Amino acid sequence: MLMWLALGLTLIMLHLTSFAVAQEPVEEKPADNITPEPTQDTPPPALPEPWYKTPTKNNLVLSLGGAIWPSLSDKEFGSTSTTGLPGSLNSLGIAFQVAYERHIIHWQRGDLYLGAEFGGFRFDNDEKNDSTQPTTGTVDKGALDAFAWYAGPSIKYMIGEGRVRFFVGGGGGYYSLKLTETDVFTRPLCTSVLPTCGTTKRSLTKSAMGGHVSFGLDLAVFQTQSGWQWRLRLEDDIHLVNYGSLDHFAPGVGGLSGPLNVIQFSVMAGF
């Protein structure tokens, strides 16, 4: 009896073991992740272009434009000829500038330039004061003019990577002003070479330290194969300077100061 009981238990255990093994999941082999090589050679995808491109290192600028000096036209400098009429200067004049700019660093999606500038402004007399002597036929013309120039360092911050770039900047330095009154005589026998003679009646030179702020835009025109880039520039400069009293030139005329506004067009070559 014991033998048959042991044999029965053994058969039952074998049956249960085989059933449990049958219920276990079958392990699957991992899928092969290797991508089959293409049959043809495919070029790799192009890398995206960087958003920032290094600008030209050096800029040479030549500018011409107009100057507006409102406080200059408010001055009465006395007579400018034998007519005794008061002399005054026009508030509108011409301006020129030459500048050099060098790229220093790229900062906050813009570029910082340091350089140096030299510029000048000329203003002529507001009215021509002429008088004619009936006996000799001599024509006396009173000419009053002012010439100012400045020189000093400058700084500009340029923004933009395309054809158009915007900038703000400023500078400071040495400013000089020269006022001149000249009488020009026109007569038939003035000289054997020229029919006019002139004498300077009075002049005055003043100097001061000043500065200016500027803003504008650059437009790229073309670039040569050698790397030179030519651009056009529209700029507005506001100069602040105080020359002090002009009483030595015309007693009681008072002082002369800014602001002096200059609007100029420039041709810029970069390399």
VOGU-3710 file (C-alpha; in Angstrom, 3 decimals, decimal comma):
1> mlmwlalglt> 0,000/0,000/0,000  2,771/2,368/0,874  4,494/1,614/-2,399  1,373/2,384/-4,435  0,813/5,610/-2,439  4,401/6,805/-3,097  4,052/5,991/-6,767  0,790/7,982/-7,005  2,280/11,024/-5,321  5,268/10,874/-7,646
11> limlhltsfa> 2,995/10,844/-10,725  0,994/13,773/-9,382  4,152/15,841/-8,753  5,513/15,125/-12,234  2,196/16,231/-13,771  2,104/19,486/-11,810  5,736/20,308/-12,686  5,163/19,760/-16,398  2,058/22,027/-16,267  3,928/24,842/-14,512
21> vaqepveekp> 6,754/24,698/-17,045  4,255/24,914/-19,865  2,733/28,130/-18,385  6,078/30,040/-18,220  6,515/32,674/-20,999  9,032/31,920/-23,671  11,929/34,401/-23,742  12,178/36,169/-27,092  15,503/37,193/-28,571  16,066/40,999/-28,647
31> adnitpeptq> 15,376/42,614/-31,969  18,378/43,594/-34,003  18,567/47,475/-33,874  21,237/47,784/-36,515  19,887/49,804/-39,412  20,689/48,237/-42,720  23,151/50,234/-44,709  21,689/52,070/-47,650  22,413/50,631/-50,987  23,578/54,043/-52,306
41> dtpppalpep> 25,931/56,618/-50,749  23,828/59,357/-49,082  25,572/62,639/-48,184  25,269/63,671/-44,522  22,794/66,470/-43,751  24,235/70,009/-43,926  24,902/71,747/-40,636  22,810/74,862/-39,940  24,580/78,149/-40,604  25,582/80,061/-37,457
51> wyktptknnl> 23,398/83,099/-36,718  26,463/85,289/-36,079  28,999/86,218/-38,712  32,149/88,131/-37,875  31,956/91,650/-39,399  34,775/93,496/-41,101  37,626/94,296/-38,748  38,454/97,795/-40,010  36,185/100,536/-41,413  37,246/103,693/-43,243
61> vlslggaiwp> 34,534/106,380/-43,460  34,276/109,548/-45,579  31,237/111,785/-44,926  29,639/114,938/-46,359  26,515/116,657/-45,118  24,827/119,693/-43,684  25,170/121,380/-40,290  22,555/123,322/-38,311  23,718/125,689/-35,543  20,699/127,706/-34,316
71> slsdkefgst> 22,552/129,750/-31,695  25,059/130,985/-34,313  22,428/132,857/-36,322  21,201/134,669/-33,194  24,450/136,650/-32,902  24,938/140,159/-34,336  28,655/140,745/-34,908  28,543/144,379/-35,923  29,329/145,938/-39,304  30,914/143,837/-42,035
81> sttglpgsln> 31,554/146,627/-44,564  31,603/150,365/-44,981  27,800/150,305/-45,057  27,772/149,856/-41,310  25,118/147,155/-41,508  25,205/144,543/-38,750  26,792/141,230/-39,689  25,300/137,848/-38,881  26,062/134,254/-39,782  23,743/131,719/-41,374
91> slgiafqvay> 22,697/128,856/-39,131  22,973/126,412/-42,074  26,408/125,267/-43,156  28,321/122,406/-44,741  30,061/119,585/-42,881  32,639/116,896/-43,633  34,153/114,052/-41,643  36,767/111,321/-41,948  36,822/108,446/-39,476  38,453/105,129/-38,703
101> erhiihwqrg> 36,624/102,348/-36,800  38,015/99,038/-35,541  35,976/96,054/-34,376  36,781/95,222/-30,740  34,316/92,626/-29,452  30,970/90,953/-30,105  28,555/91,660/-27,242  24,816/90,969/-26,776  23,991/90,282/-30,453  25,896/93,393/-31,504
111> dlylgaefgg> 29,414/94,565/-32,256  31,457/97,218/-30,496  33,750/99,513/-32,503  36,363/101,988/-31,280  37,945/104,596/-33,512  38,876/108,208/-34,162  37,146/111,057/-36,006  38,091/114,376/-37,571  35,436/116,744/-38,910  34,747/120,349/-39,778
121> frfdndeknd> 31,859/122,794/-40,298  31,732/126,042/-42,288  29,146/128,817/-42,001  28,957/131,926/-44,217  27,464/135,342/-43,564  23,694/135,561/-43,642  23,415/138,671/-45,851  25,813/140,199/-48,319  26,491/143,816/-47,358  27,671/145,658/-50,455
131> stqpttgtvd> 28,303/149,326/-51,126  29,463/151,024/-54,332  31,525/154,172/-54,434  30,140/156,295/-57,302  33,387/158,211/-57,920  35,855/155,308/-58,148  33,514/152,438/-59,021  34,791/150,456/-56,071  32,484/147,749/-54,700  33,022/146,904/-51,038
141> kgaldafawy> 31,746/143,535/-49,834  31,687/142,525/-46,223  32,315/138,799/-45,732  31,800/137,148/-42,348  32,461/133,431/-41,953  32,981/130,832/-39,242  34,933/127,574/-39,458  34,868/124,958/-36,699  36,626/121,608/-36,512  36,977/118,797/-33,983
151> agpsikymig> 39,100/115,689/-33,427  38,897/112,870/-30,907  38,057/109,232/-30,132  34,684/107,654/-30,859  32,688/104,536/-29,987  29,862/102,804/-31,883  27,626/99,828/-31,124  26,269/98,173/-34,282  23,346/95,745/-34,415  22,340/93,554/-37,354
161> egrvrffvgg> 23,753/90,780/-39,517  22,084/91,426/-42,882  22,487/94,182/-45,433  21,152/96,797/-42,999  22,861/97,538/-39,695  21,791/100,063/-37,050  24,120/101,814/-34,654  24,339/104,256/-31,758  27,501/105,896/-30,554  29,294/108,958/-29,362
171> gggyyslklt> 32,629/110,613/-28,914  34,496/113,574/-27,532  37,611/115,604/-27,985  39,056/118,954/-28,948  36,907/121,601/-30,704  38,184/124,783/-32,377  36,319/127,785/-33,820  37,613/130,630/-35,980  35,550/133,745/-36,805  36,780/136,026/-39,586
181> etdvftrplc> 35,540/139,292/-41,058  36,983/140,272/-44,421  36,383/143,292/-46,641  36,691/142,518/-50,335  37,264/145,451/-52,713  36,423/145,128/-56,370  37,779/147,897/-58,556  39,034/148,200/-62,132  42,683/148,813/-61,224  43,030/146,895/-57,943
191> tsvlptcgtt> 45,983/144,857/-59,161  47,497/143,964/-62,464  46,622/140,273/-61,994  43,345/140,067/-60,081  40,505/142,578/-60,167  39,754/142,091/-56,420  41,630/142,853/-53,220  40,790/141,823/-49,703  41,798/142,765/-46,194  40,992/141,016/-42,953
201> krsltksamg> 39,482/143,420/-40,470  39,270/141,135/-37,469  39,444/137,463/-36,470  39,110/135,345/-33,367  40,069/131,739/-32,551  38,470/129,887/-29,653  38,889/126,303/-28,440  37,067/124,069/-26,001  36,462/120,440/-25,061  33,195/118,928/-26,236
211> ghvsfgldla> 31,444/115,775/-27,305  28,729/114,332/-29,502  26,177/111,532/-29,726  25,277/109,781/-32,968  22,840/107,260/-34,416  22,079/105,978/-37,904  22,137/102,983/-40,236  24,484/101,277/-42,697  23,455/99,657/-45,983  25,709/97,089/-47,667
221> vfqtqsgwqw> 26,228/97,776/-51,377  28,648/95,083/-52,590  31,664/93,022/-51,541  34,741/92,281/-53,627  36,386/88,878/-53,942  39,389/90,164/-52,005  37,177/90,759/-48,947  36,532/94,504/-49,146  32,968/95,465/-48,242  31,452/98,768/-49,383
231> rlrleddihl> 28,552/100,294/-47,467  26,522/103,509/-47,442  25,748/105,274/-44,172  23,135/107,794/-43,042  24,068/109,394/-39,720  22,841/112,115/-37,396  25,368/113,671/-34,990  24,518/116,114/-32,203  27,572/118,064/-30,990  27,650/119,755/-27,591
241> vnygsldhfa> 30,354/122,383/-27,048  30,666/125,725/-25,285  33,170/128,244/-26,690  32,446/130,855/-24,045  32,314/134,601/-24,657  32,986/136,150/-28,086  33,283/139,701/-26,772  36,855/139,986/-28,058  35,509/139,625/-31,591  32,381/141,740/-31,152
251> pgvgglsgpl> 31,795/143,536/-27,837  28,493/142,621/-26,239  27,775/139,646/-28,512  27,879/137,197/-25,582  28,761/133,513/-25,563  28,427/130,776/-28,174  27,570/127,153/-27,443  25,808/124,121/-28,923  23,962/122,044/-29,753  25,167/121,692/-33,340
261> nviqfsvmag> 23,255/119,117/-35,397  24,921/117,411/-38,379  23,118/115,144/-40,873  25,555/113,440/-43,219  25,864/110,746/-45,852  28,931/108,522/-45,826  30,779/106,016/-47,959  32,361/103,258/-45,847  34,963/100,707/-46,904  35,552/97,709/-44,628
271> f> 38,231/95,047/-44,729
//
